[in-house]
């Protein structure tokens, strides 16, 4: 690897961290799960919020 690749990688990571910290500073809501997703694929787990009723999820968001 040459020095330019290392420098570019460092700058790219620094920019990503800076953008994430700006999101935290402005107080955006944290990432939330949904009533779907990977846990609902096998059908064993129901959503704790909506209990399987997708209409409740749409109303709460």
N, CA, C, O and CB atoms as a CASP TS submission, in Angstrom:
PFRMAT TS
TARGET T0000
AUTHOR 0000-0000-0000
METHOD Language model
MODEL 1
PARENT N/A
ATOM      1  N   UNK     1       0.845  -1.185   0.000  1.00  0.00           N
ATOM      2  CA  UNK     1       0.000   0.000   0.000  1.00  0.00           C
ATOM      3  C   UNK     1       0.887   1.244   0.000  1.00  0.00           C
ATOM      4  O   UNK     1       1.882   1.330   0.720  1.00  0.00           O
ATOM      5  CB  UNK     1      -0.960   0.001   1.225  1.00  0.00           C
ATOM      6  N   UNK     2       0.511   2.148  -0.787  1.00  0.00           N
ATOM      7  CA  UNK     2       1.299   3.373  -0.766  1.00  0.00           C
ATOM      8  C   UNK     2       0.684   4.366   0.216  1.00  0.00           C
ATOM      9  O   UNK     2      -0.404   4.144   0.746  1.00  0.00           O
ATOM     10  CB  UNK     2       1.389   3.991  -2.181  1.00  0.00           C
ATOM     11  N   UNK     3       1.371   5.417   0.439  1.00  0.00           N
ATOM     12  CA  UNK     3       0.975   6.398   1.446  1.00  0.00           C
ATOM     13  C   UNK     3      -0.346   7.095   1.100  1.00  0.00           C
ATOM     14  O   UNK     3      -1.106   7.445   2.004  1.00  0.00           O
ATOM     15  CB  UNK     3       2.070   7.434   1.610  1.00  0.00           C
ATOM     16  N   UNK     4      -0.629   7.298  -0.175  1.00  0.00           N
ATOM     17  CA  UNK     4      -1.878   7.961  -0.564  1.00  0.00           C
ATOM     18  C   UNK     4      -3.097   7.113  -0.217  1.00  0.00           C
ATOM     19  O   UNK     4      -4.122   7.657   0.194  1.00  0.00           O
ATOM     20  CB  UNK     4      -1.870   8.267  -2.061  1.00  0.00           C
ATOM     21  N   UNK     5      -3.009   5.810  -0.373  1.00  0.00           N
ATOM     22  CA  UNK     5      -4.125   4.935  -0.022  1.00  0.00           C
ATOM     23  C   UNK     5      -4.393   4.966   1.480  1.00  0.00           C
ATOM     24  O   UNK     5      -5.545   5.017   1.911  1.00  0.00           O
ATOM     25  CB  UNK     5      -3.840   3.500  -0.478  1.00  0.00           C
ATOM     26  N   UNK     6      -3.338   4.935   2.262  1.00  0.00           N
ATOM     27  CA  UNK     6      -3.483   4.988   3.722  1.00  0.00           C
ATOM     28  C   UNK     6      -4.092   6.321   4.141  1.00  0.00           C
ATOM     29  O   UNK     6      -4.985   6.359   4.988  1.00  0.00           O
ATOM     30  CB  UNK     6      -2.115   4.781   4.420  1.00  0.00           C
ATOM     31  N   UNK     7      -3.622   7.397   3.560  1.00  0.00           N
ATOM     32  CA  UNK     7      -4.148   8.725   3.884  1.00  0.00           C
ATOM     33  C   UNK     7      -5.614   8.843   3.475  1.00  0.00           C
ATOM     34  O   UNK     7      -6.425   9.367   4.237  1.00  0.00           O
ATOM     35  CB  UNK     7      -3.315   9.819   3.189  1.00  0.00           C
ATOM     36  N   UNK     8      -5.961   8.362   2.286  1.00  0.00           N
ATOM     37  CA  UNK     8      -7.342   8.410   1.823  1.00  0.00           C
ATOM     38  C   UNK     8      -8.253   7.607   2.746  1.00  0.00           C
ATOM     39  O   UNK     8      -9.348   8.060   3.081  1.00  0.00           O
ATOM     40  CB  UNK     8      -7.443   7.883   0.389  1.00  0.00           C
ATOM     41  N   UNK     9      -7.814   6.425   3.159  1.00  0.00           N
ATOM     42  CA  UNK     9      -8.611   5.589   4.063  1.00  0.00           C
ATOM     43  C   UNK     9      -8.818   6.281   5.403  1.00  0.00           C
ATOM     44  O   UNK     9      -9.922   6.267   5.946  1.00  0.00           O
ATOM     45  CB  UNK     9      -7.934   4.226   4.275  1.00  0.00           C
ATOM     46  N   UNK    10      -7.772   6.881   5.933  1.00  0.00           N
ATOM     47  CA  UNK    10      -7.882   7.596   7.203  1.00  0.00           C
ATOM     48  C   UNK    10      -8.860   8.752   7.092  1.00  0.00           C
ATOM     49  O   UNK    10      -9.689   8.944   7.981  1.00  0.00           O
ATOM     50  CB  UNK    10      -6.514   8.107   7.651  1.00  0.00           C
ATOM     51  N   UNK    11      -8.778   9.520   6.020  1.00  0.00           N
ATOM     52  CA  UNK    11      -9.673  10.667   5.832  1.00  0.00           C
ATOM     53  C   UNK    11     -11.113  10.189   5.670  1.00  0.00           C
ATOM     54  O   UNK    11     -12.035  10.817   6.192  1.00  0.00           O
ATOM     55  CB  UNK    11      -9.242  11.502   4.601  1.00  0.00           C
ATOM     56  N   UNK    12     -11.315   9.085   4.951  1.00  0.00           N
ATOM     57  CA  UNK    12     -12.667   8.563   4.764  1.00  0.00           C
ATOM     58  C   UNK    12     -13.279   8.137   6.100  1.00  0.00           C
ATOM     59  O   UNK    12     -14.430   8.464   6.387  1.00  0.00           O
ATOM     60  CB  UNK    12     -12.652   7.378   3.784  1.00  0.00           C
ATOM     61  N   UNK    13     -12.515   7.411   6.914  1.00  0.00           N
ATOM     62  CA  UNK    13     -13.019   7.006   8.229  1.00  0.00           C
ATOM     63  C   UNK    13     -13.271   8.216   9.122  1.00  0.00           C
ATOM     64  O   UNK    13     -14.259   8.248   9.856  1.00  0.00           O
ATOM     65  CB  UNK    13     -12.030   6.053   8.909  1.00  0.00           C
ATOM     66  N   UNK    14     -12.402   9.194   9.066  1.00  0.00           N
ATOM     67  CA  UNK    14     -12.590  10.400   9.877  1.00  0.00           C
ATOM     68  C   UNK    14     -13.864  11.139   9.474  1.00  0.00           C
ATOM     69  O   UNK    14     -14.584  11.646  10.335  1.00  0.00           O
ATOM     70  CB  UNK    14     -11.375  11.332   9.741  1.00  0.00           C
ATOM     71  N   UNK    15     -14.146  11.204   8.181  1.00  0.00           N
ATOM     72  CA  UNK    15     -15.361  11.871   7.721  1.00  0.00           C
ATOM     73  C   UNK    15     -16.613  11.128   8.176  1.00  0.00           C
ATOM     74  O   UNK    15     -17.595  11.754   8.574  1.00  0.00           O
ATOM     75  CB  UNK    15     -15.351  11.994   6.200  1.00  0.00           C
ATOM     76  N   UNK    16     -16.585   9.808   8.120  1.00  0.00           N
ATOM     77  CA  UNK    16     -17.737   9.024   8.571  1.00  0.00           C
ATOM     78  C   UNK    16     -17.965   9.237  10.062  1.00  0.00           C
ATOM     79  O   UNK    16     -19.104   9.425  10.488  1.00  0.00           O
ATOM     80  CB  UNK    16     -17.532   7.524   8.268  1.00  0.00           C
ATOM     81  N   UNK    17     -16.908   9.211  10.855  1.00  0.00           N
ATOM     82  CA  UNK    17     -17.061   9.440  12.297  1.00  0.00           C
ATOM     83  C   UNK    17     -17.563  10.854  12.581  1.00  0.00           C
ATOM     84  O   UNK    17     -18.375  11.052  13.485  1.00  0.00           O
ATOM     85  CB  UNK    17     -15.726   9.203  13.020  1.00  0.00           C
ATOM     86  N   UNK    18     -17.096  11.817  11.832  1.00  0.00           N
ATOM     87  CA  UNK    18     -17.554  13.194  12.008  1.00  0.00           C
ATOM     88  C   UNK    18     -19.045  13.310  11.700  1.00  0.00           C
ATOM     89  O   UNK    18     -19.783  13.951  12.448  1.00  0.00           O
ATOM     90  CB  UNK    18     -16.748  14.149  11.109  1.00  0.00           C
ATOM     91  N   UNK    19     -19.488  12.703  10.616  1.00  0.00           N
ATOM     92  CA  UNK    19     -20.908  12.768  10.264  1.00  0.00           C
ATOM     93  C   UNK    19     -21.779  12.067  11.301  1.00  0.00           C
ATOM     94  O   UNK    19     -22.871  12.542  11.614  1.00  0.00           O
ATOM     95  CB  UNK    19     -21.139  12.148   8.889  1.00  0.00           C
ATOM     96  N   UNK    20     -21.305  10.938  11.839  1.00  0.00           N
ATOM     97  CA  UNK    20     -22.086  10.254  12.880  1.00  0.00           C
ATOM     98  C   UNK    20     -22.151  11.091  14.150  1.00  0.00           C
ATOM     99  O   UNK    20     -23.191  11.132  14.807  1.00  0.00           O
ATOM    100  CB  UNK    20     -21.479   8.874  13.191  1.00  0.00           C
ATOM    101  N   UNK    21     -21.063  11.756  14.503  1.00  0.00           N
ATOM    102  CA  UNK    21     -21.080  12.575  15.716  1.00  0.00           C
ATOM    103  C   UNK    21     -21.984  13.789  15.553  1.00  0.00           C
ATOM    104  O   UNK    21     -22.611  14.218  16.521  1.00  0.00           O
ATOM    105  CB  UNK    21     -19.666  13.025  16.074  1.00  0.00           C
ATOM    106  N   UNK    22     -22.063  14.348  14.360  1.00  0.00           N
ATOM    107  CA  UNK    22     -22.977  15.464  14.121  1.00  0.00           C
ATOM    108  C   UNK    22     -24.413  14.996  14.316  1.00  0.00           C
ATOM    109  O   UNK    22     -25.232  15.732  14.869  1.00  0.00           O
ATOM    110  CB  UNK    22     -22.782  16.047  12.696  1.00  0.00           C
ATOM    111  N   UNK    23     -24.730  13.784  13.871  1.00  0.00           N
ATOM    112  CA  UNK    23     -26.070  13.238  14.084  1.00  0.00           C
ATOM    113  C   UNK    23     -26.406  13.091  15.555  1.00  0.00           C
ATOM    114  O   UNK    23     -27.542  13.334  15.963  1.00  0.00           O
ATOM    115  CB  UNK    23     -26.199  11.899  13.401  1.00  0.00           C
ATOM    116  N   UNK    24     -25.431  12.697  16.351  1.00  0.00           N
ATOM    117  CA  UNK    24     -25.650  12.580  17.797  1.00  0.00           C
ATOM    118  C   UNK    24     -25.827  13.960  18.419  1.00  0.00           C
ATOM    119  O   UNK    24     -26.698  14.152  19.268  1.00  0.00           O
ATOM    120  CB  UNK    24     -24.473  11.838  18.470  1.00  0.00           C
ATOM    121  N   UNK    25     -25.019  14.908  18.007  1.00  0.00           N
ATOM    122  CA  UNK    25     -25.079  16.244  18.592  1.00  0.00           C
ATOM    123  C   UNK    25     -26.390  16.967  18.305  1.00  0.00           C
ATOM    124  O   UNK    25     -26.868  17.727  19.146  1.00  0.00           O
ATOM    125  CB  UNK    25     -23.935  17.070  18.083  1.00  0.00           C
ATOM    126  N   UNK    26     -26.971  16.745  17.148  1.00  0.00           N
ATOM    127  CA  UNK    26     -28.221  17.436  16.855  1.00  0.00           C
ATOM    128  C   UNK    26     -29.422  16.734  17.457  1.00  0.00           C
ATOM    129  O   UNK    26     -30.546  17.220  17.329  1.00  0.00           O
ATOM    130  CB  UNK    26     -28.405  17.564  15.369  1.00  0.00           C
ATOM    131  N   UNK    27     -29.212  15.606  18.109  1.00  0.00           N
ATOM    132  CA  UNK    27     -30.262  14.967  18.896  1.00  0.00           C
ATOM    133  C   UNK    27     -31.273  14.177  18.106  1.00  0.00           C
ATOM    134  O   UNK    27     -32.447  14.136  18.474  1.00  0.00           O
ATOM    135  CB  UNK    27     -30.968  15.978  19.663  1.00  0.00           C
ATOM    136  N   UNK    28     -30.854  13.555  17.042  1.00  0.00           N
ATOM    137  CA  UNK    28     -31.795  12.737  16.275  1.00  0.00           C
ATOM    138  C   UNK    28     -32.216  11.530  17.096  1.00  0.00           C
ATOM    139  O   UNK    28     -31.510  11.114  18.015  1.00  0.00           O
ATOM    140  CB  UNK    28     -31.171  12.286  14.932  1.00  0.00           C
ATOM    141  N   UNK    29     -33.373  10.970  16.759  1.00  0.00           N
ATOM    142  CA  UNK    29     -33.867   9.792  17.462  1.00  0.00           C
ATOM    143  C   UNK    29     -32.938   8.617  17.204  1.00  0.00           C
ATOM    144  O   UNK    29     -32.379   8.501  16.113  1.00  0.00           O
ATOM    145  CB  UNK    29     -35.307   9.451  17.024  1.00  0.00           C
ATOM    146  N   UNK    30     -32.765   7.751  18.181  1.00  0.00           N
ATOM    147  CA  UNK    30     -31.925   6.573  17.963  1.00  0.00           C
ATOM    148  C   UNK    30     -32.580   5.601  16.986  1.00  0.00           C
ATOM    149  O   UNK    30     -33.785   5.669  16.746  1.00  0.00           O
ATOM    150  CB  UNK    30     -31.640   5.867  19.293  1.00  0.00           C
ATOM    151  N   UNK    31     -31.794   4.717  16.437  1.00  0.00           N
ATOM    152  CA  UNK    31     -32.308   3.718  15.505  1.00  0.00           C
ATOM    153  C   UNK    31     -33.242   2.786  16.258  1.00  0.00           C
ATOM    154  O   UNK    31     -32.926   2.341  17.361  1.00  0.00           O
ATOM    155  CB  UNK    31     -31.151   2.921  14.833  1.00  0.00           C
ATOM    156  N   UNK    32     -34.394   2.492  15.664  1.00  0.00           N
ATOM    157  CA  UNK    32     -35.384   1.637  16.302  1.00  0.00           C
ATOM    158  C   UNK    32     -35.664   0.433  15.424  1.00  0.00           C
ATOM    159  O   UNK    32     -35.510   0.484  14.204  1.00  0.00           O
ATOM    160  CB  UNK    32     -36.679   2.413  16.585  1.00  0.00           C
ATOM    161  N   UNK    33     -36.073  -0.631  16.055  1.00  0.00           N
ATOM    162  CA  UNK    33     -36.469  -1.820  15.320  1.00  0.00           C
ATOM    163  C   UNK    33     -37.851  -1.650  14.729  1.00  0.00           C
ATOM    164  O   UNK    33     -38.521  -0.644  14.961  1.00  0.00           O
ATOM    165  CB  UNK    33     -36.428  -3.042  16.219  1.00  0.00           C
ATOM    166  N   UNK    34     -38.270  -2.634  13.970  1.00  0.00           N
ATOM    167  CA  UNK    34     -39.596  -2.586  13.369  1.00  0.00           C
ATOM    168  C   UNK    34     -40.359  -3.839  13.754  1.00  0.00           C
ATOM    169  O   UNK    34     -39.815  -4.730  14.407  1.00  0.00           O
ATOM    170  CB  UNK    34     -39.508  -2.446  11.831  1.00  0.00           C
ATOM    171  N   UNK    35     -41.605  -3.907  13.355  1.00  0.00           N
ATOM    172  CA  UNK    35     -42.398  -5.098  13.631  1.00  0.00           C
ATOM    173  C   UNK    35     -42.068  -6.216  12.649  1.00  0.00           C
ATOM    174  O   UNK    35     -42.497  -7.353  12.844  1.00  0.00           O
ATOM    175  CB  UNK    35     -43.888  -4.771  13.573  1.00  0.00           C
ATOM    176  N   UNK    36     -41.332  -5.916  11.623  1.00  0.00           N
ATOM    177  CA  UNK    36     -40.893  -6.940  10.684  1.00  0.00           C
ATOM    178  C   UNK    36     -39.465  -7.320  11.010  1.00  0.00           C
ATOM    179  O   UNK    36     -39.093  -7.435  12.178  1.00  0.00           O
ATOM    180  CB  UNK    36     -41.012  -6.450   9.220  1.00  0.00           C
ATOM    181  N   UNK    37     -38.689  -7.510  10.004  1.00  0.00           N
ATOM    182  CA  UNK    37     -37.282  -7.777  10.210  1.00  0.00           C
ATOM    183  C   UNK    37     -36.968  -9.255  10.311  1.00  0.00           C
ATOM    184  O   UNK    37     -37.821 -10.106  10.060  1.00  0.00           O
ATOM    185  CB  UNK    37     -36.813  -7.084  11.435  1.00  0.00           C
ATOM    186  N   UNK    38     -35.749  -9.543  10.677  1.00  0.00           N
ATOM    187  CA  UNK    38     -35.253 -10.914  10.697  1.00  0.00           C
ATOM    188  C   UNK    38     -35.949 -11.785  11.739  1.00  0.00           C
ATOM    189  O   UNK    38     -36.116 -12.984  11.516  1.00  0.00           O
ATOM    190  CB  UNK    38     -33.772 -10.912  10.954  1.00  0.00           C
ATOM    191  N   UNK    39     -36.356 -11.218  12.857  1.00  0.00           N
ATOM    192  CA  UNK    39     -36.992 -12.026  13.900  1.00  0.00           C
ATOM    193  C   UNK    39     -38.386 -12.493  13.505  1.00  0.00           C
ATOM    194  O   UNK    39     -38.899 -13.447  14.090  1.00  0.00           O
ATOM    195  CB  UNK    39     -37.071 -11.239  15.189  1.00  0.00           C
ATOM    196  N   UNK    40     -39.007 -11.848  12.532  1.00  0.00           N
ATOM    197  CA  UNK    40     -40.365 -12.209  12.135  1.00  0.00           C
ATOM    198  C   UNK    40     -40.395 -13.205  10.970  1.00  0.00           C
ATOM    199  O   UNK    40     -41.471 -13.639  10.558  1.00  0.00           O
ATOM    200  CB  UNK    40     -41.134 -10.961  11.757  1.00  0.00           C
ATOM    201  N   UNK    41     -39.232 -13.568  10.441  1.00  0.00           N
ATOM    202  CA  UNK    41     -39.216 -14.452   9.282  1.00  0.00           C
ATOM    203  C   UNK    41     -39.744 -15.832   9.622  1.00  0.00           C
ATOM    204  O   UNK    41     -40.563 -16.384   8.887  1.00  0.00           O
ATOM    205  CB  UNK    41     -37.814 -14.561   8.724  1.00  0.00           C
ATOM    206  N   UNK    42     -39.276 -16.401  10.745  1.00  0.00           N
ATOM    207  CA  UNK    42     -39.708 -17.759  11.077  1.00  0.00           C
ATOM    208  C   UNK    42     -41.080 -17.790  11.737  1.00  0.00           C
ATOM    209  O   UNK    42     -41.655 -18.868  11.887  1.00  0.00           O
ATOM    210  CB  UNK    42     -38.696 -18.413  11.987  1.00  0.00           C
ATOM    211  N   UNK    43     -41.619 -16.651  12.132  1.00  0.00           N
ATOM    212  CA  UNK    43     -42.956 -16.584  12.702  1.00  0.00           C
ATOM    213  C   UNK    43     -43.025 -16.971  14.168  1.00  0.00           C
ATOM    214  O   UNK    43     -44.118 -17.037  14.731  1.00  0.00           O
ATOM    215  CB  UNK    43     -43.862 -17.456  11.930  1.00  0.00           C
ATOM    216  N   UNK    44     -41.890 -17.227  14.800  1.00  0.00           N
ATOM    217  CA  UNK    44     -41.907 -17.639  16.202  1.00  0.00           C
ATOM    218  C   UNK    44     -42.047 -16.454  17.148  1.00  0.00           C
ATOM    219  O   UNK    44     -42.646 -16.569  18.217  1.00  0.00           O
ATOM    220  CB  UNK    44     -40.644 -18.408  16.532  1.00  0.00           C
ATOM    221  N   UNK    45     -41.504 -15.345  16.756  1.00  0.00           N
ATOM    222  CA  UNK    45     -41.510 -14.170  17.637  1.00  0.00           C
ATOM    223  C   UNK    45     -42.511 -13.150  17.113  1.00  0.00           C
ATOM    224  O   UNK    45     -42.544 -12.849  15.920  1.00  0.00           O
ATOM    225  CB  UNK    45     -40.091 -13.539  17.739  1.00  0.00           C
ATOM    226  N   UNK    46     -43.314 -12.629  18.009  1.00  0.00           N
ATOM    227  CA  UNK    46     -44.202 -11.535  17.634  1.00  0.00           C
ATOM    228  C   UNK    46     -43.603 -10.231  18.134  1.00  0.00           C
ATOM    229  O   UNK    46     -42.838 -10.206  19.098  1.00  0.00           O
ATOM    230  CB  UNK    46     -45.633 -11.746  18.208  1.00  0.00           C
ATOM    231  N   UNK    47     -43.955  -9.185  17.480  1.00  0.00           N
ATOM    232  CA  UNK    47     -43.478  -7.869  17.869  1.00  0.00           C
ATOM    233  C   UNK    47     -44.032  -7.509  19.251  1.00  0.00           C
ATOM    234  O   UNK    47     -45.220  -7.688  19.517  1.00  0.00           O
ATOM    235  CB  UNK    47     -43.885  -6.807  16.818  1.00  0.00           C
ATOM    236  N   UNK    48     -43.163  -7.001  20.120  1.00  0.00           N
ATOM    237  CA  UNK    48     -43.597  -6.615  21.467  1.00  0.00           C
ATOM    238  C   UNK    48     -44.477  -5.370  21.437  1.00  0.00           C
ATOM    239  O   UNK    48     -45.292  -5.157  22.335  1.00  0.00           O
ATOM    240  CB  UNK    48     -42.384  -6.372  22.366  1.00  0.00           C
ATOM    241  N   UNK    49     -44.310  -4.553  20.408  1.00  0.00           N
ATOM    242  CA  UNK    49     -45.044  -3.294  20.343  1.00  0.00           C
ATOM    243  C   UNK    49     -46.436  -3.500  19.764  1.00  0.00           C
ATOM    244  O   UNK    49     -47.425  -3.042  20.336  1.00  0.00           O
ATOM    245  CB  UNK    49     -44.277  -2.273  19.510  1.00  0.00           C
ATOM    246  N   UNK    50     -46.514  -4.192  18.628  1.00  0.00           N
ATOM    247  CA  UNK    50     -47.800  -4.272  17.941  1.00  0.00           C
ATOM    248  C   UNK    50     -48.461  -5.642  18.071  1.00  0.00           C
ATOM    249  O   UNK    50     -49.622  -5.788  17.689  1.00  0.00           O
ATOM    250  CB  UNK    50     -47.619  -3.939  16.483  1.00  0.00           C
ATOM    251  N   UNK    51     -47.775  -6.638  18.590  1.00  0.00           N
ATOM    252  CA  UNK    51     -48.359  -7.956  18.764  1.00  0.00           C
ATOM    253  C   UNK    51     -48.748  -8.640  17.466  1.00  0.00           C
ATOM    254  O   UNK    51     -49.640  -9.489  17.462  1.00  0.00           O
ATOM    255  CB  UNK    51     -49.547  -7.853  19.632  1.00  0.00           C
ATOM    256  N   UNK    52     -48.105  -8.293  16.375  1.00  0.00           N
ATOM    257  CA  UNK    52     -48.399  -8.903  15.084  1.00  0.00           C
ATOM    258  C   UNK    52     -49.374  -8.122  14.242  1.00  0.00           C
ATOM    259  O   UNK    52     -49.616  -8.486  13.091  1.00  0.00           O
ATOM    260  CB  UNK    52     -48.925 -10.262  15.288  1.00  0.00           C
ATOM    261  N   UNK    53     -49.945  -7.055  14.778  1.00  0.00           N
ATOM    262  CA  UNK    53     -50.891  -6.229  14.025  1.00  0.00           C
ATOM    263  C   UNK    53     -50.121  -5.081  13.374  1.00  0.00           C
ATOM    264  O   UNK    53     -49.721  -4.136  14.054  1.00  0.00           O
ATOM    265  CB  UNK    53     -52.035  -5.684  14.952  1.00  0.00           C
ATOM    266  N   UNK    54     -49.914  -5.161  12.064  1.00  0.00           N
ATOM    267  CA  UNK    54     -49.108  -4.145  11.382  1.00  0.00           C
ATOM    268  C   UNK    54     -49.792  -2.775  11.369  1.00  0.00           C
ATOM    269  O   UNK    54     -49.120  -1.759  11.184  1.00  0.00           O
ATOM    270  CB  UNK    54     -48.818  -4.586   9.954  1.00  0.00           C
ATOM    271  N   UNK    55     -51.108  -2.728  11.561  1.00  0.00           N
ATOM    272  CA  UNK    55     -51.791  -1.427  11.599  1.00  0.00           C
ATOM    273  C   UNK    55     -51.352  -0.604  12.811  1.00  0.00           C
ATOM    274  O   UNK    55     -51.253   0.620  12.733  1.00  0.00           O
ATOM    275  CB  UNK    55     -53.317  -1.624  11.626  1.00  0.00           C
ATOM    276  N   UNK    56     -51.089  -1.283  13.933  1.00  0.00           N
ATOM    277  CA  UNK    56     -50.607  -0.564  15.118  1.00  0.00           C
ATOM    278  C   UNK    56     -49.229   0.021  14.873  1.00  0.00           C
ATOM    279  O   UNK    56     -48.925   1.114  15.349  1.00  0.00           O
ATOM    280  CB  UNK    56     -50.571  -1.491  16.336  1.00  0.00           C
ATOM    281  N   UNK    57     -48.395  -0.695  14.136  1.00  0.00           N
ATOM    282  CA  UNK    57     -47.052  -0.178  13.836  1.00  0.00           C
ATOM    283  C   UNK    57     -47.134   1.068  12.967  1.00  0.00           C
ATOM    284  O   UNK    57     -46.385   2.021  13.183  1.00  0.00           O
ATOM    285  CB  UNK    57     -46.201  -1.253  13.136  1.00  0.00           C
ATOM    286  N   UNK    58     -48.017   1.075  12.005  1.00  0.00           N
ATOM    287  CA  UNK    58     -48.158   2.229  11.133  1.00  0.00           C
ATOM    288  C   UNK    58     -48.679   3.431  11.901  1.00  0.00           C
ATOM    289  O   UNK    58     -48.287   4.563  11.614  1.00  0.00           O
ATOM    290  CB  UNK    58     -49.083   1.907   9.972  1.00  0.00           C
ATOM    291  N   UNK    59     -49.560   3.205  12.877  1.00  0.00           N
ATOM    292  CA  UNK    59     -50.101   4.303  13.675  1.00  0.00           C
ATOM    293  C   UNK    59     -49.037   4.890  14.594  1.00  0.00           C
ATOM    294  O   UNK    59     -49.003   6.104  14.796  1.00  0.00           O
ATOM    295  CB  UNK    59     -51.298   3.825  14.498  1.00  0.00           C
ATOM    296  N   UNK    60     -48.148   4.032  15.166  1.00  0.00           N
ATOM    297  CA  UNK    60     -47.161   4.513  16.114  1.00  0.00           C
ATOM    298  C   UNK    60     -46.013   5.250  15.435  1.00  0.00           C
ATOM    299  O   UNK    60     -45.314   6.030  16.081  1.00  0.00           O
ATOM    300  CB  UNK    60     -46.623   3.363  16.917  1.00  0.00           C
ATOM    301  N   UNK    61     -45.808   5.015  14.142  1.00  0.00           N
ATOM    302  CA  UNK    61     -44.717   5.711  13.459  1.00  0.00           C
ATOM    303  C   UNK    61     -45.216   6.887  12.701  1.00  0.00           C
ATOM    304  O   UNK    61     -44.431   7.590  12.065  1.00  0.00           O
ATOM    305  CB  UNK    61     -43.988   4.791  12.529  1.00  0.00           C
TER
END
